[in-house]
Each structure stands twice: as structure tokens, then as C-alpha cells.
Amino acid sequence: MKRIVATITIIFAACACDAPSRAALDGREGAAHPAIPAETRPADARPSNPASPATGGIPSESGPSTGDGTFTPPALTLRVLRVTSRAGGGDAILIADSAADPPRHVLIDAGDDGAAARALRALGVRSLDLLVLTHAHHDHYGGMDEVLDAVPVRAFAFGGQVRTAATYARLLARIEREVPTVLVVDSIRRIRLGPGDDATTLTLLPPLPDHLAEDTDNGERLNDGSLAVRIERAGFSFLTTGDAERAANARFASAFAPFVDVDVFKVGHHGSTDATQPEWLDAVTPEVAIVSANGTTHPHARVLQLLEARGIPTYCTPQHGTVTIRVARDGRYTVHPEEGQDTRCLPGRSR
């Protein structure tokens, strides 16, 4: 594989690809909700579980916001896509930064049911600036072939896991042929989606060193080989940790504490008890939690109970569909479920 080992800050240069559709940039589907100023909102203004739209105080985005009826799109839109995987929980997170010039798109994981590629087509995304794989489980990489079929990819980042599964080996071989830049995340990598101090920044946190070159089919060790991604813009921050379990989370919390303390947390390992414990939530301190799961094996009831006991508004893709986060230029944000706004998260049916 092509390998980049130097510390990297990527300020993406102008691309010759077509401009993405407005739908991909403004995230206007679903209802918008009035502002609650972040500095004055009462503690009970945060939505409870059952979910209601969470707000970090950003103005309504479906109505006039400039005084003349002009729509003002968010600077950054994150979508935790609803994916369904028989093999596991499935993850896919699509990031659209409309404040960059030209706009930028990043996909973290791709599920294995084709939902990620379908979302790219539906939203008119014509290229990805970065594709990230958190770890080598099929419900995270299985949809990447369809993504590569759908759009060109400029850069690929992963932890360097060298699993011998045939589907994984074929994917890495294809990426070697088709993707110009491959980044092995063996130390902290900062990726900026544009120039300027206010650009959206991705921080890629490396997995446990034991797993960078470990050839294993052991599920727990693959999970603890997950890299983490922090996304931030202005005062907003978001974290996903793939399927990281106790050992990986403990290292993230001790070695990278400032990076894991965030506003919105995509709960690890699809809401499994091996990935979420009280001490981990103490480190992350999320205002909002999102669970991407198949609704059959995940999420686990104990995790949902823990989040609810802490008063953390929680959205689960089996009940709420794709969950969209819209971030204004000043970092204020809103969270919008695709459906089931008044529905509680439910544990997986087999749990």
C-alpha cells in the first residue's frame, strides 16, 4: 500500500470535479426548530429520551434567517446514516462542509448494505475528498466498493490493519489502484477542509499500537484496533470511535483526553456494553448521543439506560432513521432525526 507517515495537515486544493448539489450542502430535509441561545438555555431545554430536536442554539434553517427571506445553509452538515447490516451494527457518517471553497465531503465508514452509496447519489455528491475506515469489520467496510463505484475518492485513511479476509484484501487492493493518497493513521493526524483558522478540522486518533500491523480475525481485537475521528468547527465538536471497546477507550481517554471531550458522540460499537461504561462517558461528556445499529443485535438495553440516567438525549437509527446535525458558522448546532421524533430508542430485539 502507498503509505504517508509524516504529520499531515491537508488543506484541500481546488478540485476539477463537478459542484455538489445544494441538497448535499444545506441538509434541509426534515423540520427545523427555533433557536435557544446557547448561553441562556435552561438545563431542561435539552431533549429527553424519547427524542425531540436537540439544539445548541442555532437559528431555524428552513425559514428566513436574514430578514429578507433568504435561506442560510449550515456551514457543516453531518449525517449518521441509517444502515442495516446482518453481519453487525453497521456505521456510515457523511460530512458536508459548505463553508469550504469548493465544498468538501468526507465519509467515515460505509456500512455493508449499499446505503452509503445510495445516499451519495441521492444528495448529488460527486466526489469524496476523504474516505475513512475506522477498523476492518465488514459492517464498516463492506459498502466501500459501492462507494468507489459511485464517486471518485481523493484520499483514504485507515489504521493499517492487515486482516486476511478476502473481501478486505480486495478492497485495499482496489484502493491502492484507484485512490491517489492513502494515509495510515499511526499517530495523530489533523486534516483541515479549507484554509483559515475557522476551517472544519478532522483529528484522526490512532488505534492501539498492537493493532497497526496485527493480522487477526478476533472480533474484540479488531474492535480495539479502531481509530477515532473528532470533527470540529468553531465551538462544535463530534466524536466517533468505530467499535472501540474498553482497552481502546481507556487509551483514548488517557492519551487524548482533550480530543474525546465533545458535544455530540456517536456511541461506540453500535451501543454495545463493551464500548460504553460510566468512566468512558465521564471522559466524553456528550450533550447528545447517537447510536447507529441494526435494531436486532444492538443497541444494548444497559447502554440506553446509562445514557438516559445521565439525561443525555439519545437518537438511534433503527427508530429515528438518518440523524442529521447542522452546524452554523459560529458552532451552534441542531440535531434532526429523519423520523420517529417522539419515539424512544429501543434495545435490539435479540437483547
C-alpha positions in Angstrom: 0.0 0.0 0.0 1.0 3.6 -0.5 1.9 5.0 2.9 2.1 8.5 4.3 3.9 8.7 7.6 4.7 12.4 8.0 2.5 14.6 10.2 -0.1 15.9 7.8 -2.3 18.9 7.6 -4.3 18.8 4.4 -5.8 22.0 3.1 -7.6 20.6 0.1 -6.8 22.4 -3.2 -9.5 23.3 -5.7 -10.8 20.2 -7.4 -11.8 19.8 -11.0 -14.9 17.8 -10.1 -18.4 19.0 -10.5 -20.1 21.0 -7.8 -22.3 19.0 -5.4 -26.0 19.5 -5.2 -27.5 22.1 -2.8 -29.3 19.2 -1.0 -25.9 17.8 0.0 -24.8 21.1 1.4 -27.7 22.6 3.3 -29.2 19.5 4.8 -32.7 21.0 4.6 -34.7 17.8 4.8 -37.0 17.5 7.9 -38.3 20.2 10.2 -36.1 22.9 11.7 -36.6 24.2 15.1 -36.4 27.6 16.8 -33.2 28.8 18.5 -32.4 28.5 22.2 -29.4 30.7 22.7 -26.6 28.5 24.0 -25.5 30.9 26.7 -29.1 31.3 28.1 -30.8 28.0 27.5 -32.1 26.3 30.7 -30.8 22.8 31.7 -34.2 21.3 30.9 -34.2 22.7 27.4 -32.2 19.7 26.2 -34.5 17.0 24.7 -35.1 13.9 26.7 -35.4 10.3 25.6 -37.9 9.9 23.8 -36.1 12.2 21.4 -37.1 15.7 20.5 -34.9 18.0 18.4 -31.7 18.9 20.3 -30.4 22.4 19.9 -27.1 24.1 20.5 -28.8 27.4 19.8 -28.6 27.7 16.0 -31.2 29.7 14.1 -34.0 27.9 12.3 -32.7 26.7 8.9 -35.9 26.1 7.0 -37.2 29.7 7.3 -35.9 33.2 6.8 -32.8 33.9 8.8 -31.5 37.1 7.1 -34.6 39.3 7.4 -35.3 39.2 3.7 -36.5 35.6 3.4 -33.1 34.3 2.2 -32.3 30.8 3.3 -28.9 30.5 5.2 -27.5 26.9 4.9 -25.4 25.5 7.8 -21.7 25.7 7.4 -21.3 22.0 8.3 -23.7 19.1 8.0 -23.1 15.6 9.5 -25.4 12.7 8.8 -25.2 9.5 10.7 -26.8 7.3 8.0 -29.3 4.6 8.7 -27.6 1.4 7.6 -28.8 -2.1 8.2 -26.3 -4.9 8.5 -26.8 -8.6 9.1 -23.2 -9.0 9.9 -23.2 -6.4 12.7 -24.5 -2.9 13.6 -23.2 -1.0 10.5 -21.8 2.5 10.5 -21.6 5.3 7.9 -21.2 9.0 8.6 -21.3 11.6 5.8 -19.8 15.1 6.4 -20.6 18.0 4.1 -18.7 21.3 4.6 -20.4 24.0 2.6 -18.2 26.7 4.1 -15.1 25.4 2.3 -14.5 26.7 -1.2 -15.2 24.5 -3.1 -17.4 22.5 -0.7 -15.8 19.3 0.8 -17.2 15.8 1.5 -15.9 13.1 3.9 -17.3 9.7 4.5 -16.4 7.7 7.7 -17.2 4.0 7.2 -19.7 2.8 4.7 -21.8 0.0 6.3 -22.3 -3.0 4.1 -25.8 -2.6 2.7 -25.3 0.0 -0.1 -26.9 2.8 1.9 -23.8 5.0 1.9 -23.5 4.9 -1.9 -27.3 5.5 -2.3 -27.0 8.5 0.0 -24.2 10.0 -2.1 -26.2 9.6 -5.3 -29.4 10.9 -3.7 -27.6 14.0 -2.3 -25.8 14.7 -5.5 -22.3 14.2 -4.0 -20.0 13.8 -7.0 -16.7 13.1 -5.2 -15.3 12.4 -1.8 -12.3 14.3 -0.5 -11.6 11.7 2.1 -12.9 8.2 2.9 -12.1 6.9 6.4 -12.2 3.3 7.7 -12.3 3.0 11.4 -11.4 -0.7 11.5 -11.5 -3.9 9.4 -15.0 -5.3 10.1 -17.3 -5.9 7.2 -20.2 -3.9 8.5 -17.9 -0.8 8.3 -16.0 -1.5 5.1 -18.4 -3.8 3.1 -20.1 -0.8 1.4 -16.9 0.9 0.2 -16.8 -0.9 -3.1 -20.1 0.6 -4.0 -18.9 4.0 -2.8 -15.9 3.7 -5.1 -18.3 2.7 -7.9 -20.4 5.8 -7.2 -17.8 8.6 -6.8 -14.1 9.3 -7.2 -12.2 9.3 -3.8 -9.2 11.6 -3.4 -7.8 10.2 -0.2 -8.3 7.2 2.1 -7.3 6.9 5.8 -7.2 3.7 7.9 -5.4 2.3 10.9 -3.3 -0.2 8.9 -5.0 -3.4 9.9 -3.8 -6.2 7.6 -6.6 -8.7 8.1 -6.5 -11.6 5.5 -10.3 -11.7 4.9 -10.7 -11.9 1.1 -13.2 -9.0 0.9 -10.9 -6.8 2.9 -7.8 -7.6 0.9 -9.7 -7.0 -2.4 -10.9 -3.6 -1.1 -7.3 -2.5 -0.1 -6.0 -3.6 -3.5 -8.7 -1.6 -5.3 -7.9 1.5 -3.1 -4.2 1.1 -4.0 -5.1 1.2 -7.7 -7.7 4.0 -7.6 -7.2 6.4 -4.7 -4.3 8.8 -5.1 -3.5 9.2 -1.4 -3.5 6.6 1.4 -2.9 7.7 5.0 -2.0 5.1 7.7 -3.1 6.6 11.0 -0.3 5.5 13.3 -0.1 8.9 15.1 -2.4 11.9 15.4 -3.4 13.3 12.0 -5.0 16.7 11.6 -6.9 17.3 8.4 -8.4 20.7 7.6 -11.1 21.0 4.9 -10.0 24.5 3.9 -7.7 27.5 4.7 -8.2 29.7 7.7 -8.4 29.2 11.4 -12.1 28.7 11.2 -11.9 25.7 8.8 -13.6 22.5 9.7 -10.9 20.2 11.2 -10.8 16.4 11.4 -8.5 14.9 14.0 -7.7 11.2 13.5 -6.7 9.4 16.6 -4.6 6.3 16.1 -5.6 2.8 17.3 -3.8 0.8 19.9 -0.3 0.3 18.6 -0.6 -3.5 18.9 -3.2 -3.5 16.1 -1.5 -1.4 13.5 0.1 -4.4 11.8 -1.8 -7.3 13.5 -3.3 -9.9 11.3 -6.3 -11.2 13.2 -9.9 -12.3 12.9 -10.6 -11.9 16.6 -13.6 -9.6 16.8 -12.6 -7.9 20.1 -9.1 -7.2 18.9 -10.3 -5.8 15.6 -12.7 -3.6 17.6 -10.0 -2.4 19.9 -8.0 -1.6 16.7 -10.5 1.1 15.8 -9.2 4.6 15.1 -11.3 7.6 16.3 -12.3 10.7 14.5 -13.0 14.1 16.1 -14.8 16.7 13.9 -14.8 20.3 15.0 -15.8 23.7 13.7 -15.9 26.9 15.8 -17.2 25.7 19.2 -18.8 22.5 17.9 -17.3 19.0 18.3 -18.3 15.5 17.3 -16.6 12.1 18.0 -16.9 8.6 16.5 -14.7 5.8 17.8 -15.8 2.9 15.5 -16.2 -0.2 17.5 -13.6 0.6 20.1 -14.0 -1.3 23.4 -12.7 -0.9 26.9 -9.0 -1.1 26.2 -9.1 1.4 23.3 -11.4 3.7 25.1 -9.1 3.8 28.1 -6.2 4.8 25.9 -8.3 7.4 24.1 -9.3 8.9 27.5 -5.8 8.9 28.9 -3.7 9.8 25.9 -6.1 12.0 24.0 -8.3 13.4 26.7 -8.9 16.9 25.1 -9.9 15.3 21.8 -12.6 13.0 23.2 -14.5 15.6 25.3 -17.2 16.6 22.7 -20.7 17.9 22.2 -22.1 15.1 20.1 -20.9 11.5 20.4 -21.7 8.6 18.0 -21.8 5.9 20.6 -19.2 3.1 20.0 -19.8 -0.4 18.8 -23.5 0.3 18.0 -24.5 0.8 21.6 -22.8 -2.3 23.0 -22.0 -2.6 26.7 -18.4 -3.5 25.9 -17.9 0.0 24.4 -19.8 2.3 26.8 -19.2 2.5 30.5 -19.7 5.3 33.1 -16.0 6.2 33.2 -15.9 6.5 29.4 -18.9 8.8 29.4 -17.1 10.8 32.1 -14.4 11.4 29.6 -16.6 12.2 26.6 -19.3 14.3 28.5 -21.6 14.4 25.5 -24.6 16.7 25.2 -26.2 14.4 22.7 -25.6 10.7 21.8 -26.3 8.9 18.5 -26.4 5.2 18.1 -26.0 3.5 14.7 -27.3 0.0 15.0 -29.3 -2.7 13.2 -32.0 -2.9 15.8 -31.6 -6.7 16.1 -28.4 -7.4 18.0 -27.8 -3.8 19.0 -28.1 -1.5 20.9 -27.9 -3.0 24.4 -30.5 -2.0 27.0 -27.9 -1.3 29.6 -26.3 1.4 27.5 -29.6 3.1 26.7 -30.4 3.0 30.4 -27.0 4.6 31.3 -27.5 7.4 28.7 -31.0 8.1 29.9 -29.9 8.1 33.6 -27.4 10.8 32.7 -30.0 12.9 30.9 -28.2 12.6 27.6 -30.6 13.0 24.6 -30.2 9.9 22.5 -31.1 9.1 18.9 -31.0 5.6 17.5 -31.0 4.9 13.7 -33.5 1.9 14.0 -36.1 4.3 15.4 -35.0 7.7 14.1 -33.6 6.9 10.7 -30.7 9.0 9.5 -29.8 11.6 12.1 -28.6 14.9 10.8 -26.6 17.5 12.7 -26.5 21.0 11.3 -23.7 23.3 12.5 -23.7 27.1 12.0 -20.6 29.1 11.3 -20.4 30.1 15.0 -20.5 26.4 16.1 -24.2 26.4 17.3 -26.0 23.2 16.2 -29.2 21.4 15.9 -30.0 17.7 15.7 -32.7 16.4 13.4 -34.0 12.8 13.2 -35.4 11.6 9.9 -38.4 10.0 11.6 -39.8 8.9 14.9 -39.1 12.3 16.6 -41.2 11.3 19.7 -40.1 7.7 19.7 -37.8 6.3 22.4 -34.6 4.3 21.5 -35.2 0.6 21.9 -32.7 -2.2 22.6 -32.0 -4.7 19.9 -34.8 -7.3 19.6 -32.4 -10.2 20.4 -31.2 -8.5 23.5 
